[in-house]
Amino acid sequence: MKEFMARYGTEAKCRRALYHARWPKGFRCPACADRRRSTFRRDGQTYYQCRACGHQTTLQSGTLLQATKLPLTTWFLGSTIR
Ligand SMILES: [Zn+2]
């Protein structure tokens, strides 16, 4: 548990873990596969916007996490306990 908290204890760490799960070799646009992106925040969410086509995505989009409003830390905790 202590180890778990050290690993996923913060939103930033959760986000990093998700980012690597989603794009193991770095960002790739789901629409056009371009690798250039910029980021911005809206409503507490980090958005990744493709610089080639303007497609916007989040780490949660297209995953189960998209449906939840829980903080990432809570989600990680729940998925581990279950
Ligand atoms: Zn694109």
PDB file of the backbone (N, CA, C, O) and the ligand in Angstrom, with CONECT records:
HET     ZN  A 101       1
ATOM      1  N   MET A   1       0.832  -1.214   0.000  1.00  0.00           N
ATOM      2  CA  MET A   1       0.000   0.000   0.000  1.00  0.00           C
ATOM      3  C   MET A   1       0.861   1.256   0.000  1.00  0.00           C
ATOM      4  O   MET A   1       0.585   2.222  -0.712  1.00  0.00           O
ATOM      5  N   LYS A   2       1.900   1.220   0.808  1.00  0.00           N
ATOM      6  CA  LYS A   2       2.802   2.360   0.858  1.00  0.00           C
ATOM      7  C   LYS A   2       3.469   2.551  -0.513  1.00  0.00           C
ATOM      8  O   LYS A   2       3.629   3.662  -1.017  1.00  0.00           O
ATOM      9  N   GLU A   3       3.832   1.439  -1.061  1.00  0.00           N
ATOM     10  CA  GLU A   3       4.471   1.449  -2.375  1.00  0.00           C
ATOM     11  C   GLU A   3       3.512   1.970  -3.440  1.00  0.00           C
ATOM     12  O   GLU A   3       3.880   2.729  -4.337  1.00  0.00           O
ATOM     13  N   PHE A   4       2.259   1.525  -3.297  1.00  0.00           N
ATOM     14  CA  PHE A   4       1.231   1.972  -4.237  1.00  0.00           C
ATOM     15  C   PHE A   4       1.052   3.480  -4.178  1.00  0.00           C
ATOM     16  O   PHE A   4       0.987   4.140  -5.216  1.00  0.00           O
ATOM     17  N   MET A   5       0.971   4.027  -2.977  1.00  0.00           N
ATOM     18  CA  MET A   5       0.767   5.456  -2.827  1.00  0.00           C
ATOM     19  C   MET A   5       1.953   6.249  -3.384  1.00  0.00           C
ATOM     20  O   MET A   5       1.793   7.335  -3.940  1.00  0.00           O
ATOM     21  N   ALA A   6       3.126   5.684  -3.220  1.00  0.00           N
ATOM     22  CA  ALA A   6       4.312   6.352  -3.744  1.00  0.00           C
ATOM     23  C   ALA A   6       4.259   6.397  -5.270  1.00  0.00           C
ATOM     24  O   ALA A   6       4.760   7.322  -5.909  1.00  0.00           O
ATOM     25  N   ARG A   7       3.639   5.370  -5.819  1.00  0.00           N
ATOM     26  CA  ARG A   7       3.601   5.254  -7.269  1.00  0.00           C
ATOM     27  C   ARG A   7       2.447   6.034  -7.893  1.00  0.00           C
ATOM     28  O   ARG A   7       2.608   6.712  -8.908  1.00  0.00           O
ATOM     29  N   TYR A   8       1.273   5.920  -7.258  1.00  0.00           N
ATOM     30  CA  TYR A   8       0.090   6.546  -7.840  1.00  0.00           C
ATOM     31  C   TYR A   8      -0.545   7.574  -6.905  1.00  0.00           C
ATOM     32  O   TYR A   8      -1.712   7.931  -7.066  1.00  0.00           O
ATOM     33  N   GLY A   9       0.219   8.041  -5.940  1.00  0.00           N
ATOM     34  CA  GLY A   9      -0.342   8.912  -4.914  1.00  0.00           C
ATOM     35  C   GLY A   9      -0.732  10.304  -5.366  1.00  0.00           C
ATOM     36  O   GLY A   9      -1.451  11.002  -4.650  1.00  0.00           O
ATOM     37  N   THR A  10      -0.285  10.720  -6.517  1.00  0.00           N
ATOM     38  CA  THR A  10      -0.634  12.057  -6.983  1.00  0.00           C
ATOM     39  C   THR A  10      -1.238  11.992  -8.377  1.00  0.00           C
ATOM     40  O   THR A  10      -1.007  11.052  -9.138  1.00  0.00           O
ATOM     41  N   GLU A  11      -2.008  13.007  -8.681  1.00  0.00           N
ATOM     42  CA  GLU A  11      -2.615  13.106 -10.017  1.00  0.00           C
ATOM     43  C   GLU A  11      -1.545  13.093 -11.097  1.00  0.00           C
ATOM     44  O   GLU A  11      -1.699  12.474 -12.149  1.00  0.00           O
ATOM     45  N   ALA A  12      -0.462  13.792 -10.807  1.00  0.00           N
ATOM     46  CA  ALA A  12       0.601  13.891 -11.816  1.00  0.00           C
ATOM     47  C   ALA A  12       1.194  12.521 -12.127  1.00  0.00           C
ATOM     48  O   ALA A  12       1.479  12.194 -13.279  1.00  0.00           O
ATOM     49  N   LYS A  13       1.372  11.734 -11.076  1.00  0.00           N
ATOM     50  CA  LYS A  13       1.937  10.400 -11.285  1.00  0.00           C
ATOM     51  C   LYS A  13       0.959   9.499 -12.029  1.00  0.00           C
ATOM     52  O   LYS A  13       1.356   8.709 -12.885  1.00  0.00           O
ATOM     53  N   CYS A  14      -0.317   9.624 -11.696  1.00  0.00           N
ATOM     54  CA  CYS A  14      -1.349   8.862 -12.406  1.00  0.00           C
ATOM     55  C   CYS A  14      -1.347   9.233 -13.882  1.00  0.00           C
ATOM     56  O   CYS A  14      -1.425   8.375 -14.761  1.00  0.00           O
ATOM     57  N   ARG A  15      -1.256  10.533 -14.126  1.00  0.00           N
ATOM     58  CA  ARG A  15      -1.301  11.014 -15.499  1.00  0.00           C
ATOM     59  C   ARG A  15      -0.116  10.482 -16.290  1.00  0.00           C
ATOM     60  O   ARG A  15      -0.247  10.095 -17.451  1.00  0.00           O
ATOM     61  N   ARG A  16       1.044  10.469 -15.640  1.00  0.00           N
ATOM     62  CA  ARG A  16       2.241   9.979 -16.309  1.00  0.00           C
ATOM     63  C   ARG A  16       2.094   8.485 -16.638  1.00  0.00           C
ATOM     64  O   ARG A  16       2.475   8.028 -17.716  1.00  0.00           O
ATOM     65  N   ALA A  17       1.532   7.745 -15.679  1.00  0.00           N
ATOM     66  CA  ALA A  17       1.339   6.310 -15.895  1.00  0.00           C
ATOM     67  C   ALA A  17       0.369   6.073 -17.055  1.00  0.00           C
ATOM     68  O   ALA A  17       0.583   5.201 -17.898  1.00  0.00           O
ATOM     69  N   LEU A  18      -0.702   6.870 -17.074  1.00  0.00           N
ATOM     70  CA  LEU A  18      -1.687   6.748 -18.152  1.00  0.00           C
ATOM     71  C   LEU A  18      -1.093   7.123 -19.494  1.00  0.00           C
ATOM     72  O   LEU A  18      -1.323   6.464 -20.508  1.00  0.00           O
ATOM     73  N   TYR A  19      -0.321   8.204 -19.473  1.00  0.00           N
ATOM     74  CA  TYR A  19       0.294   8.695 -20.706  1.00  0.00           C
ATOM     75  C   TYR A  19       1.155   7.603 -21.332  1.00  0.00           C
ATOM     76  O   TYR A  19       1.105   7.375 -22.541  1.00  0.00           O
ATOM     77  N   HIS A  20       1.946   6.932 -20.495  1.00  0.00           N
ATOM     78  CA  HIS A  20       2.829   5.883 -21.006  1.00  0.00           C
ATOM     79  C   HIS A  20       2.050   4.639 -21.431  1.00  0.00           C
ATOM     80  O   HIS A  20       2.464   3.908 -22.331  1.00  0.00           O
ATOM     81  N   ALA A  21       0.895   4.410 -20.756  1.00  0.00           N
ATOM     82  CA  ALA A  21       0.062   3.278 -21.152  1.00  0.00           C
ATOM     83  C   ALA A  21      -0.591   3.545 -22.512  1.00  0.00           C
ATOM     84  O   ALA A  21      -0.769   2.637 -23.324  1.00  0.00           O
ATOM     85  N   ARG A  22      -0.938   4.802 -22.733  1.00  0.00           N
ATOM     86  CA  ARG A  22      -1.647   5.178 -23.959  1.00  0.00           C
ATOM     87  C   ARG A  22      -0.697   5.378 -25.142  1.00  0.00           C
ATOM     88  O   ARG A  22      -0.965   4.946 -26.263  1.00  0.00           O
ATOM     89  N   TRP A  23       0.417   6.047 -24.854  1.00  0.00           N
ATOM     90  CA  TRP A  23       1.393   6.306 -25.918  1.00  0.00           C
ATOM     91  C   TRP A  23       2.779   5.869 -25.471  1.00  0.00           C
ATOM     92  O   TRP A  23       3.612   6.702 -25.115  1.00  0.00           O
ATOM     93  N   PRO A  24       3.026   4.564 -25.488  1.00  0.00           N
ATOM     94  CA  PRO A  24       4.315   4.041 -24.995  1.00  0.00           C
ATOM     95  C   PRO A  24       5.518   4.643 -25.726  1.00  0.00           C
ATOM     96  O   PRO A  24       6.598   4.770 -25.151  1.00  0.00           O
ATOM     97  N   LYS A  25       5.330   5.004 -26.968  1.00  0.00           N
ATOM     98  CA  LYS A  25       6.453   5.565 -27.736  1.00  0.00           C
ATOM     99  C   LYS A  25       6.297   7.052 -27.963  1.00  0.00           C
ATOM    100  O   LYS A  25       6.881   7.618 -28.888  1.00  0.00           O
ATOM    101  N   GLY A  26       5.501   7.683 -27.109  1.00  0.00           N
ATOM    102  CA  GLY A  26       5.280   9.108 -27.251  1.00  0.00           C
ATOM    103  C   GLY A  26       3.962   9.390 -27.942  1.00  0.00           C
ATOM    104  O   GLY A  26       3.343   8.490 -28.511  1.00  0.00           O
ATOM    105  N   PHE A  27       3.534  10.642 -27.892  1.00  0.00           N
ATOM    106  CA  PHE A  27       2.238  11.011 -28.434  1.00  0.00           C
ATOM    107  C   PHE A  27       2.085  10.651 -29.907  1.00  0.00           C
ATOM    108  O   PHE A  27       3.006  10.802 -30.709  1.00  0.00           O
ATOM    109  N   ARG A  28       0.880  10.168 -30.234  1.00  0.00           N
ATOM    110  CA  ARG A  28       0.534   9.939 -31.631  1.00  0.00           C
ATOM    111  C   ARG A  28      -0.938  10.302 -31.785  1.00  0.00           C
ATOM    112  O   ARG A  28      -1.792   9.768 -31.077  1.00  0.00           O
ATOM    113  N   CYS A  29      -1.231  11.201 -32.702  1.00  0.00           N
ATOM    114  CA  CYS A  29      -2.605  11.660 -32.886  1.00  0.00           C
ATOM    115  C   CYS A  29      -3.511  10.498 -33.293  1.00  0.00           C
ATOM    116  O   CYS A  29      -3.211   9.788 -34.253  1.00  0.00           O
ATOM    117  N   PRO A  30      -4.628  10.297 -32.563  1.00  0.00           N
ATOM    118  CA  PRO A  30      -5.538   9.193 -32.915  1.00  0.00           C
ATOM    119  C   PRO A  30      -6.222   9.398 -34.269  1.00  0.00           C
ATOM    120  O   PRO A  30      -6.729   8.446 -34.861  1.00  0.00           O
ATOM    121  N   ALA A  31      -6.234  10.637 -34.756  1.00  0.00           N
ATOM    122  CA  ALA A  31      -6.911  10.915 -36.030  1.00  0.00           C
ATOM    123  C   ALA A  31      -5.969  10.807 -37.223  1.00  0.00           C
ATOM    124  O   ALA A  31      -6.323  10.213 -38.242  1.00  0.00           O
ATOM    125  N   CYS A  32      -4.758  11.384 -37.103  1.00  0.00           N
ATOM    126  CA  CYS A  32      -3.881  11.416 -38.278  1.00  0.00           C
ATOM    127  C   CYS A  32      -2.490  10.850 -38.002  1.00  0.00           C
ATOM    128  O   CYS A  32      -1.645  10.829 -38.897  1.00  0.00           O
ATOM    129  N   ALA A  33      -2.245  10.394 -36.780  1.00  0.00           N
ATOM    130  CA  ALA A  33      -0.989   9.743 -36.412  1.00  0.00           C
ATOM    131  C   ALA A  33       0.220  10.666 -36.390  1.00  0.00           C
ATOM    132  O   ALA A  33       1.357  10.197 -36.344  1.00  0.00           O
ATOM    133  N   ASP A  34      -0.014  11.979 -36.421  1.00  0.00           N
ATOM    134  CA  ASP A  34       1.096  12.908 -36.313  1.00  0.00           C
ATOM    135  C   ASP A  34       1.620  12.906 -34.875  1.00  0.00           C
ATOM    136  O   ASP A  34       0.875  12.633 -33.934  1.00  0.00           O
ATOM    137  N   ARG A  35       2.896  13.211 -34.720  1.00  0.00           N
ATOM    138  CA  ARG A  35       3.489  13.156 -33.384  1.00  0.00           C
ATOM    139  C   ARG A  35       3.576  14.516 -32.711  1.00  0.00           C
ATOM    140  O   ARG A  35       3.856  14.590 -31.514  1.00  0.00           O
ATOM    141  N   ARG A  36       3.342  15.598 -33.453  1.00  0.00           N
ATOM    142  CA  ARG A  36       3.459  16.917 -32.843  1.00  0.00           C
ATOM    143  C   ARG A  36       2.176  17.262 -32.110  1.00  0.00           C
ATOM    144  O   ARG A  36       1.084  17.100 -32.655  1.00  0.00           O
ATOM    145  N   ARG A  37       2.295  17.730 -30.895  1.00  0.00           N
ATOM    146  CA  ARG A  37       1.105  18.096 -30.138  1.00  0.00           C
ATOM    147  C   ARG A  37       1.409  19.247 -29.203  1.00  0.00           C
ATOM    148  O   ARG A  37       2.558  19.499 -28.840  1.00  0.00           O
ATOM    149  N   SER A  38       0.340  19.944 -28.823  1.00  0.00           N
ATOM    150  CA  SER A  38       0.455  20.934 -27.768  1.00  0.00           C
ATOM    151  C   SER A  38      -0.559  20.555 -26.702  1.00  0.00           C
ATOM    152  O   SER A  38      -1.500  19.807 -26.966  1.00  0.00           O
ATOM    153  N   THR A  39      -0.363  21.072 -25.500  1.00  0.00           N
ATOM    154  CA  THR A  39      -1.279  20.730 -24.424  1.00  0.00           C
ATOM    155  C   THR A  39      -1.922  21.987 -23.857  1.00  0.00           C
ATOM    156  O   THR A  39      -1.328  23.066 -23.872  1.00  0.00           O
ATOM    157  N   PHE A  40      -3.115  21.836 -23.369  1.00  0.00           N
ATOM    158  CA  PHE A  40      -3.747  22.924 -22.624  1.00  0.00           C
ATOM    159  C   PHE A  40      -4.708  22.305 -21.629  1.00  0.00           C
ATOM    160  O   PHE A  40      -5.073  21.134 -21.737  1.00  0.00           O
ATOM    161  N   ARG A  41      -5.112  23.111 -20.655  1.00  0.00           N
ATOM    162  CA  ARG A  41      -6.031  22.607 -19.637  1.00  0.00           C
ATOM    163  C   ARG A  41      -7.381  23.283 -19.757  1.00  0.00           C
ATOM    164  O   ARG A  41      -7.469  24.485 -20.005  1.00  0.00           O
ATOM    165  N   ARG A  42      -8.444  22.489 -19.576  1.00  0.00           N
ATOM    166  CA  ARG A  42      -9.795  23.032 -19.595  1.00  0.00           C
ATOM    167  C   ARG A  42     -10.629  22.206 -18.615  1.00  0.00           C
ATOM    168  O   ARG A  42     -10.614  20.976 -18.668  1.00  0.00           O
ATOM    169  N   ASP A  43     -11.342  22.869 -17.739  1.00  0.00           N
ATOM    170  CA  ASP A  43     -12.176  22.185 -16.735  1.00  0.00           C
ATOM    171  C   ASP A  43     -11.377  21.178 -15.922  1.00  0.00           C
ATOM    172  O   ASP A  43     -11.882  20.105 -15.592  1.00  0.00           O
ATOM    173  N   GLY A  44     -10.144  21.513 -15.600  1.00  0.00           N
ATOM    174  CA  GLY A  44      -9.331  20.619 -14.787  1.00  0.00           C
ATOM    175  C   GLY A  44      -8.789  19.410 -15.526  1.00  0.00           C
ATOM    176  O   GLY A  44      -8.176  18.530 -14.922  1.00  0.00           O
ATOM    177  N   GLN A  45      -9.013  19.365 -16.830  1.00  0.00           N
ATOM    178  CA  GLN A  45      -8.532  18.246 -17.643  1.00  0.00           C
ATOM    179  C   GLN A  45      -7.374  18.721 -18.512  1.00  0.00           C
ATOM    180  O   GLN A  45      -7.365  19.863 -18.972  1.00  0.00           O
ATOM    181  N   THR A  46      -6.412  17.855 -18.732  1.00  0.00           N
ATOM    182  CA  THR A  46      -5.351  18.190 -19.667  1.00  0.00           C
ATOM    183  C   THR A  46      -5.728  17.667 -21.053  1.00  0.00           C
ATOM    184  O   THR A  46      -6.014  16.483 -21.230  1.00  0.00           O
ATOM    185  N   TYR A  47      -5.723  18.555 -22.006  1.00  0.00           N
ATOM    186  CA  TYR A  47      -6.034  18.177 -23.380  1.00  0.00           C
ATOM    187  C   TYR A  47      -4.759  18.158 -24.212  1.00  0.00           C
ATOM    188  O   TYR A  47      -3.854  18.972 -24.027  1.00  0.00           O
ATOM    189  N   TYR A  48      -4.719  17.210 -25.128  1.00  0.00           N
ATOM    190  CA  TYR A  48      -3.613  17.141 -26.067  1.00  0.00           C
ATOM    191  C   TYR A  48      -4.181  17.448 -27.439  1.00  0.00           C
ATOM    192  O   TYR A  48      -5.096  16.780 -27.920  1.00  0.00           O
ATOM    193  N   GLN A  49      -3.616  18.478 -28.058  1.00  0.00           N
ATOM    194  CA  GLN A  49      -4.118  18.879 -29.369  1.00  0.00           C
ATOM    195  C   GLN A  49      -3.065  18.634 -30.438  1.00  0.00           C
ATOM    196  O   GLN A  49      -1.917  19.065 -30.325  1.00  0.00           O
ATOM    197  N   CYS A  50      -3.490  17.932 -31.476  1.00  0.00           N
ATOM    198  CA  CYS A  50      -2.601  17.637 -32.590  1.00  0.00           C
ATOM    199  C   CYS A  50      -2.288  18.918 -33.360  1.00  0.00           C
ATOM    200  O   CYS A  50      -3.191  19.690 -33.681  1.00  0.00           O
ATOM    201  N   ARG A  51      -1.021  19.137 -33.652  1.00  0.00           N
ATOM    202  CA  ARG A  51      -0.647  20.358 -34.369  1.00  0.00           C
ATOM    203  C   ARG A  51      -0.886  20.246 -35.867  1.00  0.00           C
ATOM    204  O   ARG A  51      -0.930  21.251 -36.577  1.00  0.00           O
ATOM    205  N   ALA A  52      -1.039  19.027 -36.334  1.00  0.00           N
ATOM    206  CA  ALA A  52      -1.246  18.840 -37.771  1.00  0.00           C
ATOM    207  C   ALA A  52      -2.721  19.014 -38.153  1.00  0.00           C
ATOM    208  O   ALA A  52      -3.038  19.716 -39.113  1.00  0.00           O
ATOM    209  N   CYS A  53      -3.623  18.367 -37.393  1.00  0.00           N
ATOM    210  CA  CYS A  53      -5.038  18.402 -37.786  1.00  0.00           C
ATOM    211  C   CYS A  53      -5.934  19.060 -36.753  1.00  0.00           C
ATOM    212  O   CYS A  53      -7.121  19.263 -37.010  1.00  0.00           O
ATOM    213  N   GLY A  54      -5.393  19.396 -35.591  1.00  0.00           N
ATOM    214  CA  GLY A  54      -6.191  20.075 -34.578  1.00  0.00           C
ATOM    215  C   GLY A  54      -7.060  19.167 -33.730  1.00  0.00           C
ATOM    216  O   GLY A  54      -7.825  19.643 -32.890  1.00  0.00           O
ATOM    217  N   HIS A  55      -6.951  17.877 -33.939  1.00  0.00           N
ATOM    218  CA  HIS A  55      -7.736  16.926 -33.147  1.00  0.00           C
ATOM    219  C   HIS A  55      -7.364  17.041 -31.670  1.00  0.00           C
ATOM    220  O   HIS A  55      -6.187  17.101 -31.316  1.00  0.00           O
ATOM    221  N   GLN A  56      -8.396  17.071 -30.809  1.00  0.00           N
ATOM    222  CA  GLN A  56      -8.143  17.185 -29.379  1.00  0.00           C
ATOM    223  C   GLN A  56      -8.495  15.881 -28.688  1.00  0.00           C
ATOM    224  O   GLN A  56      -9.527  15.271 -28.968  1.00  0.00           O
ATOM    225  N   THR A  57      -7.625  15.465 -27.784  1.00  0.00           N
ATOM    226  CA  THR A  57      -7.897  14.241 -27.044  1.00  0.00           C
ATOM    227  C   THR A  57      -7.401  14.398 -25.616  1.00  0.00           C
ATOM    228  O   THR A  57      -6.575  15.264 -25.330  1.00  0.00           O
ATOM    229  N   THR A  58      -7.900  13.567 -24.733  1.00  0.00           N
ATOM    230  CA  THR A  58      -7.412  13.545 -23.361  1.00  0.00           C
ATOM    231  C   THR A  58      -6.894  12.144 -23.074  1.00  0.00           C
ATOM    232  O   THR A  58      -7.122  11.216 -23.850  1.00  0.00           O
ATOM    233  N   LEU A  59      -6.208  12.002 -21.971  1.00  0.00           N
ATOM    234  CA  LEU A  59      -5.682  10.686 -21.614  1.00  0.00           C
ATOM    235  C   LEU A  59      -6.825   9.709 -21.360  1.00  0.00           C
ATOM    236  O   LEU A  59      -6.681   8.504 -21.563  1.00  0.00           O
ATOM    237  N   GLN A  60      -7.958  10.238 -20.915  1.00  0.00           N
ATOM    238  CA  GLN A  60      -9.073   9.363 -20.571  1.00  0.00           C
ATOM    239  C   GLN A  60      -9.942   9.008 -21.758  1.00  0.00           C
ATOM    240  O   GLN A  60     -10.627   7.985 -21.730  1.00  0.00           O
ATOM    241  N   SER A  61      -9.934   9.830 -22.809  1.00  0.00           N
ATOM    242  CA  SER A  61     -10.859   9.585 -23.908  1.00  0.00           C
ATOM    243  C   SER A  61     -10.593   8.243 -24.566  1.00  0.00           C
ATOM    244  O   SER A  61      -9.445   7.863 -24.798  1.00  0.00           O
ATOM    245  N   GLY A  62     -11.659   7.541 -24.860  1.00  0.00           N
ATOM    246  CA  GLY A  62     -11.522   6.241 -25.485  1.00  0.00           C
ATOM    247  C   GLY A  62     -11.231   5.132 -24.496  1.00  0.00           C
ATOM    248  O   GLY A  62     -11.023   3.987 -24.898  1.00  0.00           O
ATOM    249  N   THR A  63     -11.213   5.445 -23.212  1.00  0.00           N
ATOM    250  CA  THR A  63     -10.991   4.429 -22.193  1.00  0.00           C
ATOM    251  C   THR A  63     -12.144   4.455 -21.207  1.00  0.00           C
ATOM    252  O   THR A  63     -13.021   5.315 -21.289  1.00  0.00           O
ATOM    253  N   LEU A  64     -12.143   3.519 -20.283  1.00  0.00           N
ATOM    254  CA  LEU A  64     -13.166   3.483 -19.241  1.00  0.00           C
ATOM    255  C   LEU A  64     -13.159   4.754 -18.403  1.00  0.00           C
ATOM    256  O   LEU A  64     -14.183   5.163 -17.856  1.00  0.00           O
ATOM    257  N   LEU A  65     -12.001   5.360 -18.315  1.00  0.00           N
ATOM    258  CA  LEU A  65     -11.861   6.541 -17.464  1.00  0.00           C
ATOM    259  C   LEU A  65     -12.684   7.716 -17.980  1.00  0.00           C
ATOM    260  O   LEU A  65     -12.997   8.641 -17.230  1.00  0.00           O
ATOM    261  N   GLN A  66     -13.028   7.673 -19.246  1.00  0.00           N
ATOM    262  CA  GLN A  66     -13.791   8.778 -19.819  1.00  0.00           C
ATOM    263  C   GLN A  66     -15.135   8.939 -19.114  1.00  0.00           C
ATOM    264  O   GLN A  66     -15.654  10.048 -18.990  1.00  0.00           O
ATOM    265  N   ALA A  67     -15.693   7.817 -18.654  1.00  0.00           N
ATOM    266  CA  ALA A  67     -17.034   7.836 -18.076  1.00  0.00           C
ATOM    267  C   ALA A  67     -17.032   8.279 -16.614  1.00  0.00           C
ATOM    268  O   ALA A  67     -18.086   8.608 -16.070  1.00  0.00           O
ATOM    269  N   THR A  68     -15.898   8.291 -15.992  1.00  0.00           N
ATOM    270  CA  THR A  68     -15.859   8.589 -14.570  1.00  0.00           C
ATOM    271  C   THR A  68     -15.486  10.034 -14.303  1.00  0.00           C
ATOM    272  O   THR A  68     -14.699  10.644 -15.026  1.00  0.00           O
ATOM    273  N   LYS A  69     -16.073  10.556 -13.248  1.00  0.00           N
ATOM    274  CA  LYS A  69     -15.752  11.923 -12.846  1.00  0.00           C
ATOM    275  C   LYS A  69     -14.814  11.902 -11.635  1.00  0.00           C
ATOM    276  O   LYS A  69     -14.415  12.947 -11.121  1.00  0.00           O
ATOM    277  N   LEU A  70     -14.475  10.689 -11.194  1.00  0.00           N
ATOM    278  CA  LEU A  70     -13.600  10.563 -10.035  1.00  0.00           C
ATOM    279  C   LEU A  70     -12.191  11.028 -10.362  1.00  0.00           C
ATOM    280  O   LEU A  70     -11.741  10.930 -11.504  1.00  0.00           O
ATOM    281  N   PRO A  71     -11.494  11.540  -9.340  1.00  0.00           N
ATOM    282  CA  PRO A  71     -10.093  11.875  -9.567  1.00  0.00           C
ATOM    283  C   PRO A  71      -9.331  10.608  -9.942  1.00  0.00           C
ATOM    284  O   PRO A  71      -9.703   9.510  -9.528  1.00  0.00           O
ATOM    285  N   LEU A  72      -8.284  10.759 -10.712  1.00  0.00           N
ATOM    286  CA  LEU A  72      -7.515   9.596 -11.166  1.00  0.00           C
ATOM    287  C   LEU A  72      -6.994   8.771 -10.007  1.00  0.00           C
ATOM    288  O   LEU A  72      -6.948   7.543 -10.081  1.00  0.00           O
ATOM    289  N   THR A  73      -6.600   9.447  -8.932  1.00  0.00           N
ATOM    290  CA  THR A  73      -6.052   8.719  -7.788  1.00  0.00           C
ATOM    291  C   THR A  73      -7.084   7.747  -7.244  1.00  0.00           C
ATOM    292  O   THR A  73      -6.746   6.612  -6.909  1.00  0.00           O
ATOM    293  N   THR A  74      -8.350   8.178  -7.151  1.00  0.00           N
ATOM    294  CA  THR A  74      -9.420   7.320  -6.650  1.00  0.00           C
ATOM    295  C   THR A  74      -9.612   6.131  -7.582  1.00  0.00           C
ATOM    296  O   THR A  74      -9.788   4.999  -7.130  1.00  0.00           O
ATOM    297  N   TRP A  75      -9.578   6.390  -8.853  1.00  0.00           N
ATOM    298  CA  TRP A  75      -9.786   5.329  -9.824  1.00  0.00           C
ATOM    299  C   TRP A  75      -8.686   4.276  -9.724  1.00  0.00           C
ATOM    300  O   TRP A  75      -8.959   3.076  -9.749  1.00  0.00           O
ATOM    301  N   PHE A  76      -7.470   4.725  -9.612  1.00  0.00           N
ATOM    302  CA  PHE A  76      -6.351   3.785  -9.512  1.00  0.00           C
ATOM    303  C   PHE A  76      -6.464   2.949  -8.250  1.00  0.00           C
ATOM    304  O   PHE A  76      -6.201   1.746  -8.251  1.00  0.00           O
ATOM    305  N   LEU A  77      -6.859   3.610  -7.181  1.00  0.00           N
ATOM    306  CA  LEU A  77      -7.018   2.933  -5.900  1.00  0.00           C
ATOM    307  C   LEU A  77      -8.092   1.854  -6.018  1.00  0.00           C
ATOM    308  O   LEU A  77      -7.868   0.708  -5.628  1.00  0.00           O
ATOM    309  N   GLY A  78      -9.256   2.218  -6.555  1.00  0.00           N
ATOM    310  CA  GLY A  78     -10.359   1.286  -6.713  1.00  0.00           C
ATOM    311  C   GLY A  78      -9.994   0.099  -7.590  1.00  0.00           C
ATOM    312  O   GLY A  78     -10.362  -1.036  -7.288  1.00  0.00           O
ATOM    313  N   SER A  79      -9.284   0.351  -8.658  1.00  0.00           N
ATOM    314  CA  SER A  79      -8.966  -0.728  -9.586  1.00  0.00           C
ATOM    315  C   SER A  79      -7.952  -1.690  -8.980  1.00  0.00           C
ATOM    316  O   SER A  79      -7.864  -2.845  -9.398  1.00  0.00           O
ATOM    317  N   THR A  80      -7.200  -1.230  -8.014  1.00  0.00           N
ATOM    318  CA  THR A  80      -6.219  -2.096  -7.371  1.00  0.00           C
ATOM    319  C   THR A  80      -6.862  -2.956  -6.295  1.00  0.00           C
ATOM    320  O   THR A  80      -6.551  -4.139  -6.158  1.00  0.00           O
ATOM    321  N   ILE A  81      -7.749  -2.356  -5.546  1.00  0.00           N
ATOM    322  CA  ILE A  81      -8.400  -3.063  -4.439  1.00  0.00           C
ATOM    323  C   ILE A  81      -9.295  -4.188  -4.950  1.00  0.00           C
ATOM    324  O   ILE A  81      -9.378  -5.251  -4.335  1.00  0.00           O
ATOM    325  N   ARG A  82      -9.961  -3.947  -6.074  1.00  0.00           N
ATOM    326  CA  ARG A  82     -10.934  -4.901  -6.572  1.00  0.00           C
ATOM    327  C   ARG A  82     -10.345  -6.232  -6.974  1.00  0.00           C
ATOM    328  O   ARG A  82     -11.074  -7.123  -7.412  1.00  0.00           O
TER     329      ARG A  82
HETATM  330 ZN    ZN A 101      -3.863  14.846 -36.034  1.00  0.00          ZN2+
END
